[in-house]
Amino acid sequence: MSGNVTVTDVKVKNLRTVKHVGELESAWSPGRNMSFEIGGGSFTEVHTDAGITGIGPGMHPMLLDSVKEYLVGKSAFEIEQHAVAMNYYVQYLKYQGIAGVDMALWDIMGKAANLPLYKLWGGVKDKVILYASMVILSTPEERAEMALSLREEGWQAMKIRLHHETIAEDIRTIEAVRGAIGDDMTIMVDGNQAQSSGDWQPGVRWNFQRAYETAVELQDMNVYWLEEPLNRYDFDGLAELNSRVEMPIAGGENNPGLKEFRPDMRAGRVRATPAREHGDEWDDQPSQSGGSCRTLWQANRPASRRREYRRHRTHAPRFLVATRTVHGTAERSTNRSLQEQIFNHGERT
């Protein structure tokens, strides 16, 4: 292969919806149902003159002409330059934006080098531990039963949504789970307090005192992290909470773009894990933050060094199954028939 690979085309491919499985009221959007399907969605393809095709999460079709006008005829390897230029030439979308193109270009790079990207980026681990992420708020008894079931299936970790009416019910939920499984599984907790870009969102809201008291109780029960305990832009409150507890405070999933990660790092919003030499944790969602380039740029900034990075799932789970991409979460509903249909189909894919 020559030292240059040129982009010849960019396409958005739709995936067929095989079956509508059901609906649930998610913990992060009370009062509204979330639909689950087998199949559906889309993915982005970037074609080259070397016969290598890169794939990434689905891009909105309205961006396709602008992306092709800029990218076709250019080197597929100048990925960082393309990330900067497309940010200027192509309309910004929080979801289904140019991140899919960025990831597809990195896919081409990895295929051309015949190396997985984690090695190109200097990584050493070739495996990640998946965690089962709960979708709805539920009772302590049901969560304990679910934890036992997950452990039996071989899961090593689970994330539980906690923002009931009272802090007592939240804590009782984790107590019930710990009572059922002991320390056999890692438990993470998500407060879902950073969904809104403003000051209001539906459901139970935490102030600093509730977030702090919850964090202290969870820390005593060996919970691995507390995610999004306060408003996403309450940098001072998050920094204060971070300084007062040893448990890692995770966040960033709902913060799009580098400009919103930088205050997190400077303010000390995200907390060290003792097992990682007191590095800090931040939770990025590349499909929302603009792609892998922006993730790498953030990781290389001085304020981000010695922090532990958690790559959040993208909003294209069916694409990830199709391309065998490894991510750190697996959605798991509490409706048994619904979750079995989703997971059994995934195992056959």
GIUR-V208553 format. One record per residue. N is the residue number from 1. RES is the residue in one small letter. OMEGA is omega in radians with two decimals (999 if undefined). NEAR is the number of other ideal C-beta (glycine too) atoms within 8 Angstrom. D_CENTER is the distance of its C-alpha to the mean C-alpha in whole Angstrom. Layout:
n res omega near d_center
N RES OMEGA NEAR D_CENTER
N RES OMEGA NEAR D_CENTER
//
This chain:
n res omega near d_center
1 m 3.10 5 35
2 s -3.10 5 36
3 g -3.14 3 34
4 n 3.09 6 33
5 v -3.03 14 31
6 t 3.10 11 31
7 v -3.14 14 29
8 t -3.12 7 31
9 d 3.04 9 29
10 v -3.10 14 25
11 k 2.97 8 25
12 v -3.09 13 22
13 k 3.08 8 23
14 n 3.08 6 22
15 l -3.11 12 21
16 r 3.02 6 24
17 t -3.08 9 23
18 v -3.04 8 25
19 k 2.97 8 25
20 h -3.02 7 24
21 v -3.11 9 23
22 g -3.12 9 23
23 e 3.07 7 21
24 l 3.01 13 20
25 e -3.07 10 20
26 s -3.12 10 16
27 a -3.07 13 16
28 w 3.12 6 14
29 s -3.10 10 17
30 p -3.14 8 20
31 g 3.12 5 23
32 r -3.13 7 21
33 n 3.08 6 21
34 m -3.07 10 17
35 s 3.11 7 19
36 f 3.08 11 18
37 e 2.93 10 19
38 i -3.04 10 20
39 g -3.14 10 20
40 g -3.11 9 19
41 g -3.12 11 17
42 s 3.02 11 18
43 f -3.11 16 17
44 t 3.05 17 19
45 e 2.98 13 22
46 v -3.09 18 23
47 h -3.12 9 27
48 t 3.12 14 29
49 d 3.10 6 33
50 a -3.13 9 32
51 g 3.10 5 31
52 i 3.08 10 27
53 t 3.08 9 25
54 g 3.13 16 21
55 i 3.12 12 18
56 g 3.11 17 15
57 p -3.06 14 13
58 g 3.05 12 16
59 m 3.12 17 17
60 h -3.10 9 20
61 p -3.09 6 23
62 m 3.12 5 25
63 l -2.95 14 23
64 l -3.09 11 25
65 d -3.13 6 28
66 s 3.13 10 27
67 v -3.13 14 25
68 k 3.13 10 28
69 e -3.14 8 30
70 y -2.85 12 29
71 l -3.06 13 27
72 v -3.10 10 30
73 g -3.14 5 32
74 k 3.11 10 30
75 s 3.10 8 29
76 a -3.05 16 26
77 f -3.13 9 26
78 e -2.92 8 26
79 i -3.10 12 22
80 e 3.08 8 22
81 q 3.13 7 25
82 h -3.14 14 24
83 a 3.13 14 20
84 v -3.07 8 23
85 a -3.13 9 25
86 m 3.06 14 23
87 n 3.12 10 22
88 y -2.99 6 25
89 y -3.01 8 26
90 v -3.13 12 24
91 q 3.14 6 23
92 y 3.00 6 20
93 l -3.14 8 17
94 k 3.07 6 14
95 y -3.14 7 13
96 q 3.13 9 15
97 g -3.05 13 16
98 i 3.09 14 17
99 a 3.13 15 14
100 g 3.10 16 15
101 v 3.13 17 18
102 d -3.13 18 17
103 m 3.10 17 15
104 a 3.09 14 18
105 l 3.07 14 20
106 w 3.07 14 18
107 d 3.08 13 19
108 i 3.14 16 22
109 m 3.14 14 23
110 g 3.13 12 22
111 k 3.13 9 24
112 a 3.14 12 27
113 a -3.08 7 27
114 n 3.13 5 26
115 l 3.00 7 23
116 p -3.04 7 20
117 l -3.11 11 18
118 y 3.09 8 17
119 k 3.08 8 21
120 l -3.11 10 21
121 w 3.07 7 19
122 g 3.14 5 21
123 g -3.13 6 19
124 v -3.12 4 21
125 k 3.10 6 19
126 d 3.11 5 19
127 k 2.99 5 17
128 v 3.10 7 14
129 i 3.08 8 14
130 l 2.98 11 12
131 y 3.11 14 12
132 a -3.06 11 13
133 s -3.12 11 11
134 m -3.07 14 14
135 v -3.02 12 14
136 i 2.91 11 17
137 l -3.12 7 19
138 s -3.09 9 22
139 t 3.07 6 25
140 p -3.10 11 25
141 e -3.13 7 28
142 e -3.13 9 25
143 r 3.08 14 22
144 a 3.10 13 25
145 e 3.12 9 26
146 m 3.13 12 22
147 a 3.10 13 22
148 l 3.12 10 25
149 s 3.14 8 24
150 l 3.11 12 21
151 r 3.13 11 23
152 e 3.14 6 25
153 e 3.09 6 23
154 g 3.10 5 22
155 w 3.14 11 18
156 q -3.08 8 18
157 a 3.09 13 16
158 m 3.08 17 14
159 k -3.03 14 13
160 i 3.08 13 15
161 r -3.12 13 15
162 l 2.92 12 18
163 h 3.07 12 20
164 h -3.11 9 23
165 e -3.10 4 26
166 t 3.08 6 27
167 i -3.14 9 26
168 a 3.13 6 28
169 e 3.08 10 27
170 d -3.09 12 23
171 i 3.12 11 25
172 r 3.10 9 27
173 t -3.13 15 24
174 i 3.07 16 23
175 e 3.14 10 26
176 a 3.14 12 27
177 v 3.11 15 24
178 r 3.11 12 25
179 g -3.11 7 29
180 a -3.01 10 28
181 i -3.09 11 26
182 g 3.12 6 27
183 d -3.11 6 25
184 d -3.13 5 24
185 m 3.00 12 20
186 t 3.12 9 18
187 i 2.98 15 17
188 m -3.13 15 14
189 v 3.09 15 14
190 d 3.13 12 13
191 g 3.11 14 15
192 n -3.10 11 13
193 q -3.07 13 16
194 a -3.12 12 14
195 q -3.03 9 14
196 s 3.03 9 17
197 s 3.12 5 18
198 g -3.10 5 21
199 d -3.07 4 23
200 w 2.95 4 23
201 q -3.10 8 20
202 p 3.08 5 22
203 g -3.11 8 22
204 v 3.12 6 23
205 r 3.11 6 22
206 w 2.89 12 22
207 n -3.07 6 24
208 f -3.08 10 25
209 q 3.12 6 27
210 r 3.12 9 25
211 a -3.12 16 22
212 y -3.13 11 24
213 e 3.09 9 26
214 t -3.12 17 23
215 a -3.14 15 22
216 v 3.14 9 25
217 e -3.12 11 25
218 l 3.11 13 22
219 q 3.13 11 23
220 d 3.12 6 26
221 m 3.04 10 25
222 n 3.01 8 23
223 v -2.98 12 19
224 y 3.05 9 17
225 w 2.99 11 15
226 l -3.05 15 15
227 e 3.05 14 12
228 e -3.14 14 13
229 p -3.11 13 16
230 l 3.08 14 18
231 n -3.04 9 18
232 r -3.13 12 15
233 y 3.09 5 18
234 d -3.04 8 20
235 f -3.14 10 20
236 d 3.13 7 24
237 g 3.12 11 23
238 l 3.10 16 20
239 a 3.12 11 22
240 e 3.10 9 24
241 l 3.14 15 22
242 n -3.09 12 21
243 s -3.02 6 24
244 r 3.11 7 26
245 v 3.10 11 24
246 e -3.12 5 23
247 m 3.11 12 20
248 p 3.00 13 17
249 i -3.09 17 15
250 a 3.11 14 11
251 g 3.07 15 10
252 g -3.11 14 9
253 e -3.06 12 6
254 n 3.14 10 9
255 n -3.10 12 11
256 p 3.01 8 12
257 g -3.12 9 14
258 l -3.05 10 15
259 k -3.13 5 18
260 e 3.05 11 16
261 f -3.06 15 14
262 r 3.07 11 18
263 p 3.10 9 19
264 d -3.07 15 17
265 m -3.11 16 18
266 r -3.09 7 22
267 a -3.09 10 22
268 g -3.05 10 20
269 r -3.02 12 18
270 v -2.80 17 16
271 r 3.12 12 18
272 a 2.93 11 19
273 t -3.10 10 19
274 p -3.11 6 23
275 a -3.10 3 22
276 r 3.09 8 20
277 e 3.11 5 24
278 h 2.95 7 22
279 g -3.12 10 20
280 d -3.13 12 17
281 e 2.99 16 13
282 w -2.96 17 11
283 d -3.07 12 7
284 d 3.05 14 6
285 q -2.97 13 4
286 p -3.12 14 8
287 s -3.14 13 9
288 q -3.07 13 9
289 s 3.06 16 10
290 g 3.10 15 13
291 g -3.06 17 12
292 s 3.11 10 13
293 c -3.10 12 16
294 r 3.04 14 15
295 t 3.14 13 12
296 l 3.12 9 15
297 w -3.14 10 18
298 q -3.10 15 16
299 a -3.10 8 16
300 n 3.10 7 20
301 r -3.10 10 21
302 p -3.09 4 23
303 a -3.09 7 21
304 s -3.06 11 18
305 r -3.09 7 20
306 r 3.03 6 20
307 r -3.13 11 17
308 e -3.05 11 14
309 y 3.05 9 11
310 r 3.09 10 8
311 r 3.12 9 6
312 h 3.12 11 2
313 r 3.01 10 3
314 t 3.08 13 5
315 h 3.11 9 8
316 a -3.02 12 10
317 p -3.12 10 11
318 r 3.06 10 14
319 f -3.10 17 14
320 l 3.08 11 12
321 v -3.08 9 15
322 a -3.05 9 18
323 t 3.07 8 17
324 r 3.08 5 16
325 t -3.12 6 13
326 v 3.09 5 12
327 h -3.00 10 8
328 g 3.11 10 8
329 t 3.00 10 7
330 a -3.08 8 10
331 e -3.07 9 11
332 r -3.14 12 14
333 s 3.12 11 17
334 t 3.04 12 20
335 n -2.96 8 22
336 r -3.11 6 24
337 s 3.13 7 25
338 l -3.08 12 22
339 q 3.14 11 20
340 e 3.12 8 22
341 q 3.14 11 23
342 i -3.03 13 19
343 f 3.13 10 19
344 n 3.10 8 22
345 h -3.13 10 22
346 g -3.14 8 19
347 e -3.14 6 21
348 r -3.05 5 24
349 t 999 6 22
//
